[in-house]
């Protein structure tokens, strides 16, 4: 898109103008790891895990040769999740895309309720909230593609070759099917609730990725088998979700867990949480995210059942739980 005309920042530096940005966490329902290799994935936003960023003029005078756009006053885990390198890359790209040609000093504060290292999209949500806050502060209207591309810049620094599913999901008001780097919003045919249970153990995404890579190198046919089975489960689940076939959708989730467990990506604690959720009346349960720790998810028919499942999961060792409705749960102004 054409770069907007720059607005001299010094015209605003003495004002109390503040830009604000919001995002939330996400969970992948199906397609973990396979999505990195080009297979589809389904993900949903988790509004119970919000991230809020604010950006304001600092009033500091920058040197003429200063290339940085902002300084940060961070709250909670901002430095850990977005990272200094990712932040600098993000800011540099924002300047180019938004047409900010002058040096400006801005203070950015980020408040996050997403625990780090649990596969819940903390880095992507941080990046999106910061981008939106800067866009509002500088008076830039960025389209969805520009926002996605900016978030991906930070994600690639944080995770290497990021699939893009996190960047898409943390800004969606509804479940999405992510395929070929494009996010399609999904309709939901039943009032399901996804319970997210934190095992208390940080996931080891890089170790999990390496584990799969080595496995695929030793047995090249296993890669195609894994991707094919993952894609089949994901497309079947999309059909079940949109047609309102809750029990079948739940069964697809559990089958996806067995696929990931068979690849060595689960843990004894996650497996126990999955079993407890199923015993408590969940229609389906599985690991979510990179694996080797992190979170389990369980599908409930409604809020009452979701509450009961959450209590059972906490009794079984989950350190905390959250619930996310499958139907539209975030107001995007539409």
Buried (B, 14 or more C-beta within 10 A) or exposed (E): EEEBEBBEBEEBBEEEBBBBBBBBBBBBBBBBBBBBBEBBBBBBBBBBBBBBBBBBBBEEEBEEEEEBBBEBEBBBBBBBBBBEEBBBBBBBBBBEBBBBEEBBBBBBBBBBBBBBBBBBBBBBBBBBBBBBBBBBBBEBEBEEEBBBBBBBBBBBBBBEEBBBBBBBBBBBBBBBBBBEBEBBEBEBBBBBBBBBBBBBBBBBBEBBBEBBEEBBEEEEEBBEEBBEBBBBBBBBBBEBBBEBBBEBBBBBBBBBBBBBBEBEBBBEBBBBBBBBBBEBBBBBBBBBBBBBBBBBBBBBBEEEBBBBBBEBBBEBBBEBBBBBBBEBBBEEEE
